[in-house]
Amino acid sequence: MDYIEYYKIMRIIKKTIFLALLFASFQAFTQRTTTSLYSRYGYGDMYVPSCNYVQMGNVANGIRSSKQIQFVNPAHHSVIEKETFLFQAGAGYSYRTFSQENQQVSKIDAGIEYLAMAFPIIPQKWGMAAALTPFNSVGYEIQASDSLAQYTYSGKGGINQFIWSNAISPIEGLSVGLNLSFLFGVTDYVSRAKVLVDEYSYNTRKQLSYDTKAFMWDAGLQYSYAITDNSSFTFGATYRNKQTFNFHKQSFLGNYNVTEQIDVNKKKNKTITTVYEVITEIDTVHNITTRNIESDIPQQISVGVGYSVADKYTIACDAGYTNWSDVTVWGKPSEYSDNARFVRLGFEIIPNKRATNYFKKIPYRIGIQYNELPIVYTFDSQQLHPVDFGISFGSEFLLKQTANSLAVSLIAGKRGDMSVSNSLQEMYGIVKLQINLKETWFLQRKID
């Protein structure tokens, strides 16, 4: 083996080790946080791994781009060009306002959402990608009271997934792909009862913790037909069958005591007094771990079409259906689960790719999506079916003299059953940032 070949192999090994360490170091941060009260139902908020296509309403089936990564349709990754390595990282910030009748509360959350990379094995024939993303997230707190006690119900955590995606193109224009996912994470649900009428009575806390470690798969295909040298029509479809995974449940019930602690801090001639509660566990009634309980992931089907003119514009539409009606959630049939459909529409335009004006050669994207939440519940003797309607838009800011970019997405929407005005309504605004890096790998440079 000559020196140049040895240097080439060592360079690839070093970059692979670096990326593996990067994925491992961010593992603790990739659980997307949420503050939605709707996350108390089912598995919580489900995540769509569309990566940069969030700007276009999460459409993905009818789009093929050699510069982007997405895991909605795994068949996409066969389009990645030779000697190309793509890396993406995404983070989000959200502001949500919840209202019901005369009550209103606002919540904020932020955090890293995903890490992803993609590269070709055989250029234009076989592409591979991997990502660390959320599968779902749970985050809520609800308080209620009566003449006897004050009750608090809360949930946090969720399931992460490591996705390994492969796509092959057996014939020109056709691509098929497969996502293999490893699911892992802990979801906690806590109920507290603070006794108000008897100072000698114990308060109680019940906690259910679900520890998930499981595998999942979903498949996709895309067919792209070239109309002219610069324009194409793409059809895509995905399928995931109903799958069962195992989890471990830890059930805890105990008593606790609450005391008030006062902190007094003096700052710039001002005295700041803070009063907060200190919870002390007294005893344990039971603490039981049950292993290998079965739960289901629902069947999902989606289709989409897209039309694209290179470096000018793209328009795409997706529609899909998820069958939640016959699944168990955390080991038992969920009375709050319902089948859900979605429709998404996205558009991208580049005013003039070759313009000297920077703002004319960057892409502008907009999307609209209508999602039925997989939830049904009863409020005020009415059966409610909340939906999620959102509008997204953004751009990808190209960094000079490189192929790298920074994408900024703005999303606004509303969730709830719009037909019942006094039911729970959620308004949200979300800002997402994606870093897109593109490197030339596996290229052997020679000096004459």
C-alpha positions as CSV (number, residue, x, y, z in Angstrom):
1,M,0.0,0.0,0.0
2,D,1.5,3.3,-1.1
3,Y,1.6,6.4,1.2
4,I,-1.2,8.2,-0.7
5,E,-3.6,5.3,-0.3
6,Y,-2.7,4.9,3.3
7,Y,-3.3,8.7,3.9
8,K,-6.7,8.4,2.2
9,I,-7.8,5.5,4.3
10,M,-6.7,7.1,7.6
11,R,-8.5,10.4,6.7
12,I,-11.7,8.5,6.2
13,I,-11.3,6.6,9.5
14,K,-10.5,9.8,11.4
15,K,-13.6,11.5,10.1
16,T,-15.8,8.5,10.8
17,I,-14.5,8.3,14.4
18,F,-15.1,12.1,14.8
19,L,-18.7,11.8,13.6
20,A,-19.4,8.8,15.9
21,L,-18.1,10.7,18.9
22,L,-20.2,13.7,17.9
23,F,-23.3,11.6,17.7
24,A,-22.5,10.1,21.1
25,S,-21.8,13.4,22.8
26,F,-25.1,14.9,21.6
27,Q,-27.2,11.9,22.6
28,A,-28.4,13.4,25.8
29,F,-29.6,16.5,24.1
30,T,-31.5,15.1,21.2
31,Q,-34.7,14.5,23.1
32,R,-36.8,17.2,21.8
33,T,-38.7,18.9,24.6
34,T,-42.3,19.9,24.4
35,T,-44.8,21.8,26.5
36,S,-48.0,20.8,24.8
37,L,-50.9,19.8,27.0
38,Y,-52.0,17.5,24.1
39,S,-48.9,15.4,24.7
40,R,-50.7,13.8,27.7
41,Y,-52.6,11.6,25.2
42,G,-51.2,8.4,23.6
43,Y,-47.4,8.6,23.1
44,G,-47.4,12.4,23.1
45,D,-46.3,14.6,20.3
46,M,-45.0,12.6,17.3
47,Y,-42.0,13.9,15.4
48,V,-41.7,14.1,11.6
49,P,-38.1,13.6,10.5
50,S,-38.3,15.8,7.4
51,C,-35.2,17.8,8.5
52,N,-34.9,20.9,6.2
53,Y,-38.2,20.3,4.5
54,V,-40.0,21.6,7.6
55,Q,-39.9,25.0,5.8
56,M,-42.2,23.4,3.2
57,G,-44.8,22.0,5.6
58,N,-42.9,18.7,6.0
59,V,-43.5,17.6,2.4
60,A,-41.0,15.0,1.3
61,N,-42.4,12.2,-0.9
62,G,-42.3,14.1,-4.2
63,I,-38.9,15.9,-3.7
64,R,-35.4,14.6,-4.6
65,S,-32.5,16.9,-3.8
66,S,-28.8,15.9,-3.8
67,K,-28.2,18.7,-1.2
68,Q,-30.7,17.7,1.5
69,I,-31.3,14.9,4.0
70,Q,-34.8,13.6,5.0
71,F,-36.1,10.4,6.6
72,V,-39.8,10.7,5.8
73,N,-39.1,8.8,2.5
74,P,-35.9,6.7,2.8
75,A,-35.8,6.2,-1.0
76,H,-34.6,9.8,-1.3
77,H,-31.0,9.1,-0.4
78,S,-30.0,7.4,-3.6
79,V,-29.8,10.8,-5.3
80,I,-26.7,11.9,-3.3
81,E,-23.8,12.8,-5.6
82,K,-20.4,11.1,-5.7
83,E,-17.7,12.1,-3.3
84,T,-20.2,14.1,-1.3
85,F,-20.7,14.0,2.5
86,L,-23.7,15.8,4.0
87,F,-24.1,16.7,7.6
88,Q,-27.1,18.5,9.2
89,A,-27.9,19.6,12.8
90,G,-31.2,21.2,13.8
91,A,-32.5,23.0,16.9
92,G,-35.8,24.6,17.8
93,Y,-37.4,27.2,20.0
94,S,-41.2,27.3,20.6
95,Y,-43.7,29.6,22.3
96,R,-47.1,28.2,23.0
97,T,-50.2,29.7,24.5
98,F,-53.0,27.4,25.8
99,S,-56.5,28.7,26.5
100,Q,-59.7,27.2,27.6
101,E,-62.8,29.2,28.6
102,N,-61.4,32.1,30.7
103,Q,-58.0,30.5,31.5
104,Q,-54.8,31.1,29.6
105,V,-51.2,30.0,30.1
106,S,-48.0,30.3,28.0
107,K,-45.0,28.0,27.9
108,I,-41.5,28.2,26.2
109,D,-39.2,25.3,25.3
110,A,-36.0,25.0,23.3
111,G,-33.3,22.5,22.4
112,I,-31.3,20.5,19.9
113,E,-33.6,18.3,17.8
114,Y,-31.6,16.1,15.4
115,L,-28.2,15.2,14.0
116,A,-28.0,13.6,10.5
117,M,-25.5,12.6,7.9
118,A,-25.7,11.1,4.4
119,F,-23.2,9.9,1.7
120,P,-23.1,7.7,-1.4
121,I,-21.9,4.1,-1.4
122,I,-22.3,3.8,-5.2
123,P,-23.0,7.3,-6.6
124,Q,-26.6,7.6,-8.0
125,K,-27.2,3.9,-7.2
126,W,-26.8,3.4,-3.5
127,G,-27.0,6.0,-0.8
128,M,-26.8,5.8,3.0
129,A,-27.8,8.1,5.8
130,A,-28.0,8.0,9.6
131,A,-29.7,10.3,12.1
132,L,-30.4,10.7,15.8
133,T,-33.8,12.2,16.1
134,P,-36.9,12.2,18.5
135,F,-39.6,9.7,17.8
136,N,-42.0,11.4,20.2
137,S,-41.9,13.8,23.2
138,V,-44.1,14.3,26.3
139,G,-44.2,17.5,28.4
140,Y,-47.2,18.8,30.3
141,E,-48.4,19.8,33.8
142,I,-52.0,20.1,34.8
143,Q,-53.3,21.3,38.2
144,A,-56.7,20.7,39.8
145,S,-58.2,20.9,43.2
146,D,-61.3,20.2,45.3
147,S,-62.2,20.7,49.0
148,L,-59.9,17.8,50.1
149,A,-56.7,18.1,48.1
150,Q,-54.7,19.8,45.4
151,Y,-53.8,17.5,42.4
152,T,-50.9,17.8,40.0
153,Y,-50.6,15.6,36.8
154,S,-47.4,15.9,34.8
155,G,-45.5,14.0,32.1
156,K,-42.0,14.4,30.6
157,G,-39.5,12.6,28.4
158,G,-40.2,10.5,25.4
159,I,-38.5,8.1,22.9
160,N,-35.5,8.9,20.7
161,Q,-34.6,7.0,17.6
162,F,-31.4,6.2,15.8
163,I,-32.2,5.8,12.1
164,W,-30.1,3.9,9.6
165,S,-31.4,4.5,6.1
166,N,-30.4,2.9,2.8
167,A,-31.7,3.6,-0.7
168,I,-30.9,1.9,-4.0
169,S,-31.8,2.8,-7.6
170,P,-32.1,-0.5,-9.6
171,I,-33.2,1.3,-12.8
172,E,-33.0,4.9,-13.9
173,G,-35.6,7.1,-12.2
174,L,-36.7,4.5,-9.7
175,S,-35.5,4.4,-6.1
176,V,-36.5,2.2,-3.1
177,G,-35.4,2.7,0.4
178,L,-35.6,1.3,3.9
179,N,-35.3,3.0,7.4
180,L,-34.2,0.8,10.3
181,S,-34.7,2.5,13.6
182,F,-33.6,1.7,17.1
183,L,-35.9,3.3,19.7
184,F,-34.8,4.2,23.2
185,G,-35.8,6.5,26.0
186,V,-37.8,6.9,29.2
187,T,-41.2,8.5,29.6
188,D,-42.4,9.5,33.1
189,Y,-46.0,10.2,34.2
190,V,-46.4,11.6,37.8
191,S,-49.6,12.2,39.8
192,R,-49.4,14.1,43.1
193,A,-52.1,14.7,45.7
194,K,-51.4,17.4,48.3
195,V,-53.9,17.1,51.2
196,L,-55.4,20.5,52.3
197,V,-57.8,19.7,55.1
198,D,-55.6,17.7,57.5
199,E,-52.0,18.7,58.3
200,Y,-51.3,15.3,59.8
201,S,-52.2,13.4,56.6
202,Y,-49.6,12.3,54.2
203,N,-49.4,13.6,50.6
204,T,-49.1,10.9,47.9
205,R,-47.1,10.5,44.7
206,K,-47.7,8.0,42.0
207,Q,-45.1,7.6,39.2
208,L,-45.2,5.4,36.1
209,S,-42.0,5.2,34.1
210,Y,-41.8,3.5,30.7
211,D,-38.4,2.4,29.5
212,T,-38.3,1.7,25.8
213,K,-35.7,-0.2,23.8
214,A,-37.0,-1.5,20.5
215,F,-36.6,-1.7,16.7
216,M,-38.8,-0.4,13.9
217,W,-38.7,-0.3,10.1
218,D,-40.5,1.7,7.4
219,A,-40.0,1.6,3.6
220,G,-40.4,4.0,0.7
221,L,-40.1,4.4,-3.0
222,Q,-39.7,7.3,-5.4
223,Y,-40.0,7.5,-9.2
224,S,-38.7,10.5,-11.0
225,Y,-39.5,11.2,-14.6
226,A,-37.5,13.8,-16.5
227,I,-39.7,16.0,-18.6
228,T,-36.9,18.1,-19.9
229,D,-33.2,18.5,-19.1
230,N,-34.0,20.8,-16.2
231,S,-37.5,19.8,-15.1
232,S,-38.9,16.6,-13.6
233,F,-42.0,15.0,-12.0
234,T,-41.6,12.8,-8.9
235,F,-44.0,10.4,-7.3
236,G,-43.3,9.0,-3.9
237,A,-44.9,6.7,-1.3
238,T,-44.1,5.3,2.1
239,Y,-45.4,2.4,4.2
240,R,-45.0,1.3,7.8
241,N,-46.9,-1.7,9.0
242,K,-48.2,-2.1,12.6
243,Q,-45.3,-3.2,14.8
244,T,-45.1,-4.3,18.4
245,F,-42.3,-3.4,20.8
246,N,-41.5,-4.3,24.4
247,F,-41.0,-1.9,27.3
248,H,-40.3,-2.1,31.0
249,K,-42.7,-0.3,33.4
250,Q,-41.8,0.9,36.9
251,S,-44.7,1.7,39.1
252,F,-44.0,3.7,42.2
253,L,-46.4,4.8,45.0
254,G,-45.2,6.7,48.0
255,N,-45.9,9.3,50.6
256,Y,-44.2,12.7,50.9
257,N,-44.2,15.8,53.0
258,V,-44.1,19.4,51.8
259,T,-42.3,22.3,53.7
260,E,-41.8,25.9,52.7
261,Q,-38.3,27.3,52.5
262,I,-37.5,31.0,52.3
263,D,-34.4,32.4,50.6
264,V,-33.5,36.1,51.2
265,N,-30.9,37.6,48.9
266,K,-29.7,41.2,48.9
267,K,-28.7,42.7,45.6
268,K,-28.0,46.3,44.9
269,N,-29.7,47.6,48.0
270,K,-32.7,45.4,47.2
271,T,-34.0,42.5,49.2
272,I,-35.4,39.6,47.1
273,T,-37.4,37.0,49.0
274,T,-38.1,33.7,47.3
275,V,-40.5,31.1,48.8
276,Y,-40.5,27.6,47.3
277,E,-41.7,24.2,48.3
278,V,-39.3,21.4,49.4
279,I,-40.6,17.9,48.9
280,T,-39.3,15.1,51.2
281,E,-40.1,11.5,50.5
282,I,-41.4,9.8,53.7
283,D,-42.0,6.1,52.8
284,T,-42.7,3.8,49.9
285,V,-46.0,1.9,49.5
286,H,-44.8,-0.1,46.5
287,N,-42.1,0.1,43.9
288,I,-42.7,-2.6,41.2
289,T,-40.9,-3.2,37.9
290,T,-42.7,-5.2,35.2
291,R,-40.6,-6.3,32.2
292,N,-41.4,-7.0,28.5
293,I,-44.8,-5.4,28.2
294,E,-46.0,-5.2,24.6
295,S,-47.1,-1.9,23.0
296,D,-47.8,-1.0,19.3
297,I,-46.6,1.4,16.7
298,P,-49.5,2.1,14.2
299,Q,-49.6,1.4,10.5
300,Q,-48.9,4.4,8.4
301,I,-49.3,5.1,4.6
302,S,-48.4,8.2,2.7
303,V,-48.1,9.3,-0.9
304,G,-46.9,12.5,-2.6
305,V,-46.1,14.2,-5.9
306,G,-43.8,17.0,-6.8
307,Y,-42.8,19.0,-9.8
308,S,-39.4,20.7,-10.0
309,V,-37.5,23.0,-12.4
310,A,-33.8,22.9,-11.4
311,D,-32.6,26.1,-9.7
312,K,-36.0,27.8,-10.2
313,Y,-38.9,26.3,-8.3
314,T,-40.4,23.2,-6.7
315,I,-44.0,22.5,-5.8
316,A,-45.0,19.3,-3.9
317,C,-47.9,17.8,-2.0
318,D,-48.2,14.9,0.5
319,A,-51.1,13.1,2.0
320,G,-51.2,10.2,4.5
321,Y,-53.1,8.1,7.0
322,T,-52.2,6.5,10.3
323,N,-54.3,3.7,11.8
324,W,-54.4,4.2,15.5
325,S,-57.8,2.5,16.1
326,D,-56.4,-1.0,16.8
327,V,-53.2,-0.4,18.7
328,T,-52.3,-0.7,22.3
329,V,-50.5,2.3,23.9
330,W,-48.2,1.5,26.8
331,G,-49.6,-2.0,27.0
332,K,-53.3,-1.3,26.9
333,P,-56.0,-0.1,24.4
334,S,-56.1,3.6,24.5
335,E,-59.6,5.2,24.9
336,Y,-58.1,8.5,23.6
337,S,-56.6,7.2,20.3
338,D,-58.2,7.8,16.9
339,N,-57.2,7.4,13.3
340,A,-55.4,10.4,11.8
341,R,-55.0,11.9,8.3
342,F,-52.7,14.7,7.1
343,V,-52.3,16.9,4.0
344,R,-49.2,19.0,3.3
345,L,-48.3,21.4,0.6
346,G,-45.0,23.0,0.0
347,F,-43.4,25.5,-2.5
348,E,-39.9,26.7,-3.1
349,I,-38.7,29.5,-5.5
350,I,-35.2,30.8,-6.3
351,P,-35.6,34.2,-8.0
352,N,-32.3,34.0,-10.0
353,K,-29.6,31.5,-9.1
354,R,-27.0,33.4,-11.1
355,A,-27.8,36.9,-9.9
356,T,-25.1,39.0,-8.2
357,N,-27.7,40.1,-5.7
358,Y,-27.4,37.7,-2.7
359,F,-31.1,37.7,-1.8
360,K,-32.1,36.8,-5.4
361,K,-30.1,33.6,-5.5
362,I,-31.2,32.0,-2.2
363,P,-34.3,29.8,-2.0
364,Y,-37.5,31.0,-0.4
365,R,-39.9,28.2,0.9
366,I,-43.4,28.2,2.2
367,G,-45.6,25.3,3.4
368,I,-49.1,24.6,4.7
369,Q,-50.1,21.5,6.6
370,Y,-53.3,20.1,8.1
371,N,-52.8,17.2,10.5
372,E,-55.5,15.4,12.4
373,L,-54.1,14.6,15.9
374,P,-54.5,10.9,16.8
375,I,-56.7,12.0,19.8
376,V,-60.3,11.8,20.7
377,Y,-61.6,12.8,24.1
378,T,-64.8,14.0,25.8
379,F,-65.3,17.5,27.1
380,D,-68.6,19.0,28.3
381,S,-70.5,15.9,27.0
382,Q,-69.0,16.5,23.5
383,Q,-66.6,14.2,21.7
384,L,-63.6,16.2,20.5
385,H,-61.2,15.5,17.6
386,P,-58.4,18.1,17.7
387,V,-56.5,19.1,14.6
388,D,-53.2,20.9,13.9
389,F,-53.2,23.6,11.2
390,G,-49.8,25.3,10.6
391,I,-48.1,27.6,8.1
392,S,-44.3,27.5,7.7
393,F,-41.8,29.6,5.7
394,G,-38.1,30.2,5.6
395,S,-34.9,30.4,3.6
396,E,-31.5,28.8,3.4
397,F,-28.7,31.3,3.7
398,L,-25.7,30.3,1.7
399,L,-22.2,30.8,3.1
400,K,-19.8,32.5,0.7
401,Q,-17.1,30.4,-1.0
402,T,-18.5,27.2,0.5
403,A,-21.3,24.7,-0.1
404,N,-22.5,25.1,3.5
405,S,-25.6,27.0,4.6
406,L,-27.8,28.0,7.5
407,A,-31.5,27.4,7.2
408,V,-34.0,29.4,9.2
409,S,-37.7,28.3,9.5
410,L,-40.6,30.1,11.1
411,I,-43.8,28.1,11.9
412,A,-47.1,29.4,13.2
413,G,-50.2,27.4,13.9
414,K,-53.2,26.3,16.0
415,R,-54.2,23.0,17.6
416,G,-57.6,22.1,18.9
417,D,-61.2,21.2,18.0
418,M,-62.1,24.4,16.1
419,S,-65.8,23.5,16.2
420,V,-66.0,23.8,20.1
421,S,-64.9,27.3,21.1
422,N,-64.6,26.6,24.9
423,S,-62.4,23.5,24.4
424,L,-58.7,23.5,24.8
425,Q,-57.0,25.6,22.1
426,E,-53.2,25.8,21.5
427,M,-51.5,28.6,19.6
428,Y,-47.9,28.2,18.8
429,G,-44.9,29.9,17.2
430,I,-41.7,28.0,16.4
431,V,-38.3,29.0,15.2
432,K,-36.0,26.3,13.8
433,L,-32.4,26.5,12.8
434,Q,-30.6,24.0,10.6
435,I,-26.9,23.9,9.9
436,N,-26.1,22.2,6.6
437,L,-22.5,21.1,5.8
438,K,-21.4,19.7,2.5
439,E,-17.9,18.2,2.1
440,T,-16.0,16.4,-0.6
441,W,-15.0,13.1,0.7
442,F,-13.2,10.1,-0.8
443,L,-11.4,12.3,-3.3
444,Q,-7.7,11.6,-3.8
445,R,-5.8,14.7,-4.7
446,K,-2.7,14.5,-6.9
447,I,0.1,17.0,-7.5
448,D,1.7,17.0,-11.0
